[in-house]
């Protein structure tokens, strides 16, 4: 079980990550990997980095494509990857990258407007997966990345100069 205090601490960690990391393609993987590592290194919680698809009001925003296998090859997978990543703990979704994508100039205005109507002007999404689904925001988990995948993503973000501590 996750407490409201735990959620508050995770939100603060997520905000710090957003402040320090520039918006980039594939940022959901890096942001989520950093958050999973922070949570698992500093709490008793069992945070998971998951990937999958995201649909809003029946419209697929991100479809899933395999990432775990592609990460193990060491090739540049982010340039062609079309999935989405988030942190999952005890039925709670922590998605700190979604609004960077949704409000970017690469996202059709209709989708941005849909999110704005549902959530207002916020910078991250935290919610129970079943409650989000009732709102028409459906996260479908397809893969759970390993600790070594998380480490590889963090090392990649560091090599790219994305981690500005």
C-alpha positions as CSV (number, residue, x, y, z in Angstrom):
1,X,0.0,0.0,0.0
2,X,1.2,3.5,-0.8
3,X,0.5,6.4,1.6
4,X,-0.4,9.9,0.7
5,X,2.9,11.0,2.2
6,X,4.7,8.6,-0.2
7,X,2.8,10.0,-3.1
8,X,3.7,13.6,-2.0
9,X,7.4,12.7,-1.8
10,X,7.3,11.0,-5.2
11,X,5.6,14.0,-6.8
12,X,8.3,16.2,-5.4
13,X,11.0,13.9,-6.8
14,X,9.2,14.0,-10.2
15,X,9.1,17.8,-10.2
16,X,12.8,17.9,-9.5
17,X,13.5,15.6,-12.5
18,X,11.2,17.7,-14.7
19,X,13.1,20.9,-13.7
20,X,16.5,19.4,-14.6
21,X,15.7,17.4,-17.7
22,X,15.1,19.1,-21.1
23,X,12.2,18.0,-23.2
24,X,13.3,15.5,-25.7
25,X,11.9,12.6,-27.8
26,X,11.8,9.5,-25.7
27,X,11.9,11.6,-22.5
28,X,9.3,9.4,-20.9
29,X,11.8,6.6,-20.7
30,X,14.5,8.7,-19.1
31,X,12.2,10.6,-16.7
32,X,10.5,7.4,-15.6
33,X,13.8,5.5,-15.2
34,X,15.2,8.3,-13.0
35,X,12.1,8.4,-10.9
36,X,12.0,4.6,-10.5
37,X,15.6,4.6,-9.3
38,X,15.0,7.5,-6.9
39,X,12.0,5.7,-5.4
40,X,13.6,2.3,-5.2
41,X,16.9,3.7,-3.8
42,X,15.2,5.8,-1.1
43,X,12.0,4.1,0.0
44,X,10.6,0.7,0.8
45,X,8.2,1.0,-2.2
46,X,8.6,-1.3,-5.3
47,X,8.4,1.1,-8.2
48,X,8.2,-0.4,-11.7
49,X,9.2,1.2,-15.0
50,X,6.5,0.0,-17.5
51,X,5.8,0.6,-21.1
52,X,2.7,0.3,-23.1
53,X,0.1,2.2,-25.0
54,X,-2.1,5.1,-24.0
55,X,-5.6,5.9,-25.3
56,X,-7.7,8.9,-24.4
57,X,-11.4,8.8,-25.1
58,X,-10.9,5.9,-27.4
59,X,-8.1,7.5,-29.5
60,X,-4.7,5.9,-29.3
61,X,-2.1,8.5,-28.4
62,X,0.8,6.1,-28.1
63,X,0.8,2.6,-29.4
64,X,3.1,0.0,-27.9
65,X,6.3,-1.3,-29.6
66,X,8.8,-3.5,-27.9
67,X,11.5,-1.6,-26.1
68,X,13.1,-4.1,-23.6
69,X,14.5,-6.3,-26.4
70,X,15.7,-3.2,-28.4
71,X,17.4,-1.8,-25.3
72,X,19.5,-4.9,-24.9
73,X,21.0,-4.4,-28.4
74,X,22.6,-1.1,-27.5
75,X,21.3,0.5,-30.7
76,X,19.6,3.9,-30.8
77,X,16.0,2.7,-30.2
78,X,14.5,6.0,-29.2
79,X,14.5,7.6,-32.6
80,X,12.1,5.0,-33.9
81,X,10.2,3.9,-30.7
82,X,6.6,4.9,-30.5
83,X,5.5,3.6,-27.1
84,X,5.0,5.3,-23.8
85,X,6.6,4.7,-20.4
86,X,5.5,5.5,-16.8
87,X,6.1,4.5,-13.2
88,X,3.6,2.1,-11.6
89,X,3.3,1.5,-7.9
90,X,0.5,-0.4,-6.2
91,X,-2.2,0.5,-8.8
92,X,-1.0,4.1,-9.0
93,X,0.3,5.6,-12.3
94,X,3.0,8.3,-12.1
95,X,3.4,9.9,-15.5
96,X,5.6,13.0,-15.3
97,X,6.4,13.2,-19.1
98,X,2.9,13.1,-20.7
99,X,2.2,16.8,-20.7
100,X,5.5,17.6,-22.2
101,X,4.5,15.5,-25.2
102,X,0.8,16.4,-25.3
103,X,1.5,20.2,-25.2
104,X,4.4,20.1,-27.7
105,X,4.1,21.5,-31.2
106,X,4.4,17.9,-32.6
107,X,1.0,16.8,-31.0
108,X,-2.2,17.6,-32.9
109,X,-4.2,20.4,-31.4
110,X,-7.2,18.2,-31.0
111,X,-5.3,15.8,-28.6
112,X,-3.8,18.7,-26.7
113,X,-7.3,20.2,-26.3
114,X,-8.7,16.8,-25.1
115,X,-6.1,16.7,-22.3
116,X,-6.7,20.3,-21.4
117,X,-10.4,19.7,-21.1
118,X,-9.8,16.6,-18.9
119,X,-7.1,17.8,-16.7
120,X,-6.7,21.5,-17.0
121,X,-3.2,23.1,-17.1
122,X,-1.1,20.7,-15.1
123,X,2.5,19.4,-15.6
124,X,2.2,15.7,-14.6
125,X,-0.4,13.0,-14.1
126,X,-0.8,10.9,-10.9
127,X,-3.8,8.6,-10.5
128,X,-5.2,5.3,-9.8
129,X,-5.2,3.3,-13.0
130,X,-8.9,2.3,-12.6
131,X,-10.0,5.9,-11.9
132,X,-8.1,7.2,-15.0
133,X,-9.7,4.4,-17.1
134,X,-13.2,5.6,-15.9
135,X,-12.2,9.1,-17.2
136,X,-11.4,7.6,-20.6
137,X,-7.6,7.7,-20.0
138,X,-6.5,4.1,-20.5
139,X,-2.9,3.1,-19.8
140,X,-2.3,-0.5,-21.1
141,X,0.9,-2.0,-19.6
142,X,2.7,-4.3,-22.0
143,X,6.2,-4.5,-20.6
144,X,7.9,-4.2,-17.3
145,X,11.5,-3.1,-17.7
146,X,14.2,-4.7,-15.5
147,X,16.6,-3.0,-13.1
148,X,19.4,-3.4,-15.7
149,X,17.1,-1.6,-18.3
150,X,16.6,1.2,-15.8
151,X,20.3,1.5,-15.2
152,X,21.0,1.5,-19.0
153,X,18.5,4.3,-19.5
154,X,20.0,6.4,-16.8
155,X,23.5,5.8,-18.1
156,X,22.3,6.8,-21.6
157,X,20.7,10.0,-20.2
158,X,24.0,10.8,-18.5
159,X,26.0,10.2,-21.7
160,X,23.6,12.5,-23.6
161,X,24.1,15.2,-21.0
162,X,20.4,15.1,-19.9
163,X,21.1,14.8,-16.2
164,X,21.9,18.2,-14.9
165,X,22.3,17.7,-11.1
